[in-house]
Amino acid sequence: MAEIRRFMAELAISASRLGRYVRSPAAELKAARIPDNEIAALASGRAIDLWQVLLGNGETAAPPPAAPVAQKPGSLAVVGTGIRVVGQLTVEAIAWMKEADELVYLVADPIAEEVITQLNPKALSLRGYYGEGQGRMGSYEAMVDHILSCVRGGKRTCAAFYGHPGVFAYPSHESIRRARTEGYTAFMLPGISAEDCLFADLGVDPCVNGTQTYEASDFLLHERTIDTSSQLILWQVGVVGDFTYRGQGYDLRGFPLLVQRLLEFYPPSQEVVLYEAALFLGCPPTIQRLQLSQLTAEYVNAATTMYIAPARPTTPSARMQYALRDVQQATGAQQAPQNGE
Ligand SMILES: C[S@@+](CC[C@H](N)C(=O)[O-])C[C@H]1O[C@@H](n2cnc3c(N)ncnc32)[C@H](O)[C@@H]1O
């Protein structure tokens, strides 16, 4: 069996080994006594070469790796800590946080903060950039500037955000964009988002009848339309219309407008689910079900995500069903089931 198979399996479950590999891949491969042909396959960066090695198809035909391009010092890894850090933190996120020269973070609970500071005692919270009652966008720009100053200082920088770092998180995407523009290595690792937790806790599949997703203020302020035969997820319903940061509760005077707008698509009796994923191990999620006509701002907070199930059957497209049948008959393929599975 290829040595690389055992080695990679160990990296998959050991954050400390993956951390050492992140810091110095060559030294870690050497210490693990990985044969040269397997190292060459890995260094090629081509999945096909690794498949050859993993399937035992003899010596890899991988050409010698190109001479490494001199990298500008300084890099950025953006990672997610999941919603419930106990269990939802990936091995890869742990490795990058641990090995960072500079670790900055923005998380939603003290356990996540404890984990991060245990992993890397130099870790610094970005929360201080929020100002009570001040626009969130200005705070996000200050966070981006901070992250970029670490990268420009030549540091292996890691920025950790709760949930998935790329889901409704401006500073993470913007930091990567700017770092890359300036020639630094910058990338994002996925995390478990509130939406991932929602699918698990509510027992719904985003692909069954499809799912439309909007940020609540964006939904309100633009001429969006809802396909009520699909599922609907609205993020940030508990801060709708308030673009400032408020630690003690948001200004939700605009909330009735959101309900009014939803009533243009759904009947007053439509069930609305207000969902909050559990932050702590052993605690259940909060799931409130009420009729749209009963919905008021007092039911939501900054961590609430709204879910509405399909309210009517889907409308089949006879035109496309005939067109698909014609194509399949012409090619002799089997007819696809109507639900697309
Ligand atoms: C700025 S976004 C951050 C999302 C986060 N990056 C993620 O991956 O889930 C904040 C919104 O995420 C959703 N959210 C955050 N925490 C949540 C939780 N514990 N349960 C449900 N939704 C949550 C809410 O819609 C909230 O208003």
The ligand as an SDF file (V2000), in Angstrom:
LIG
                    3D

 27 29  0  0  0  0  0  0  0  0999 V2000
  -23.0730   37.9050    9.8110 C   0  0  0  0  0  0  0  0  0  0  0  0
  -23.9790   36.4500    9.5780 S   0  0  0  0  0  0  0  0  0  0  0  0
  -22.7220   35.2620    9.9430 C   0  0  0  0  0  0  0  0  0  0  0  0
  -23.0110   33.8960    9.3970 C   0  0  0  0  0  0  0  0  0  0  0  0
  -21.8990   32.8960    9.6950 C   0  0  0  0  0  0  0  0  0  0  0  0
  -20.6860   33.2660    9.0060 N   0  0  0  0  0  0  0  0  0  0  0  0
  -22.2910   31.4620    9.2890 C   0  0  0  0  0  0  0  0  0  0  0  0
  -21.5130   30.8260    8.5810 O   0  0  0  0  0  0  0  0  0  0  0  0
  -23.3510   30.9800    9.6830 O   0  0  0  0  0  0  0  0  0  0  0  0
  -25.0340   36.4750   10.9620 C   0  0  0  0  0  0  0  0  0  0  0  0
  -26.3220   35.7280   10.6860 C   0  0  0  0  0  0  0  0  0  0  0  0
  -26.0450   34.3330   10.6480 O   0  0  0  0  0  0  0  0  0  0  0  0
  -27.1300   33.6160   11.1660 C   0  0  0  0  0  0  0  0  0  0  0  0
  -26.7020   32.9480   12.4040 N   0  0  0  0  0  0  0  0  0  0  0  0
  -25.6280   33.2170   13.1490 C   0  0  0  0  0  0  0  0  0  0  0  0
  -25.5830   32.3990   14.2180 N   0  0  0  0  0  0  0  0  0  0  0  0
  -26.6620   31.6050   14.1400 C   0  0  0  0  0  0  0  0  0  0  0  0
  -27.1860   30.5600   14.9210 C   0  0  0  0  0  0  0  0  0  0  0  0
  -26.5920   30.1630   16.0450 N   0  0  0  0  0  0  0  0  0  0  0  0
  -28.3300   29.9660   14.5090 N   0  0  0  0  0  0  0  0  0  0  0  0
  -28.9640   30.3540   13.3880 C   0  0  0  0  0  0  0  0  0  0  0  0
  -28.5170   31.3280   12.6090 N   0  0  0  0  0  0  0  0  0  0  0  0
  -27.3800   31.9500   12.9830 C   0  0  0  0  0  0  0  0  0  0  0  0
  -28.2210   34.6360   11.4990 C   0  0  0  0  0  0  0  0  0  0  0  0
  -29.0530   34.7710   10.3600 O   0  0  0  0  0  0  0  0  0  0  0  0
  -27.3950   35.8620   11.7570 C   0  0  0  0  0  0  0  0  0  0  0  0
  -28.1510   37.0420   11.6510 O   0  0  0  0  0  0  0  0  0  0  0  0
  1  2  1  0
  2  3  1  0
  2 10  1  0
  3  4  1  0
  4  5  1  0
  5  6  1  0
  5  7  1  0
  7  8  2  0
  7  9  1  0
 10 11  1  0
 11 12  1  0
 11 26  1  0
 12 13  1  0
 13 14  1  0
 13 24  1  0
 14 15  1  0
 14 23  1  0
 15 16  2  0
 16 17  1  0
 17 18  1  0
 17 23  2  0
 18 19  1  0
 18 20  2  0
 20 21  1  0
 21 22  2  0
 22 23  1  0
 24 25  1  0
 24 26  1  0
 26 27  1  0
M  CHG  2   2   1   9  -1
M  END
$$$$
